C-alpha cells in the first residue's frame, strides 16, 4: 500500500530522526505555500516529499514494532468514514 520504495533510512533512522525529517519537509511546504510566487509543481513535489518521509516513518514502525501500515490505514479509513470525511463515492 506504500506509494514509494523504501528509503535507506528505514533500517538506520530512529523515530525521532524521522519525525524531525517530516518536520523539515513540512516547513518546506509552508515556505513554498506562503510565497506569493510559488509554483504549484513545487508545492506538489514537496507535498510528495512529506508523504515519502511519513511512509519511511511507518516502515520504521512496522519493521521495529510490527505495527503494519495496512492495519493502521484500515482503522483510519473506518474512523474517517464515521466522521463523514469522505464523499459519497467512498463505500
ZICOR-V801708 format. One line per field, one symbol per residue. ss: DSSP state (a for helix, b for strand, c for the rest). psi: psi as a letter, one per 30 degrees, with the letter a starting at -180 (. if undefined). A space follows every 10 residues. Layout:
ss=???
psi=???
This chain:
ss=cccccccaaa acccaaaaaa aaaaaaaaaa aaacccccca aaaaaaaaaa aaaaaaaaaa aaaaacccaa aaaaaaaaaa aacccccccc c
psi=flfllklffe fekleeeeee eeeeeeeeee eefgkfglke eeeeeeeeee eeeeeeeeee eeeefgjkee eeeeeeeeef effhflaffk .
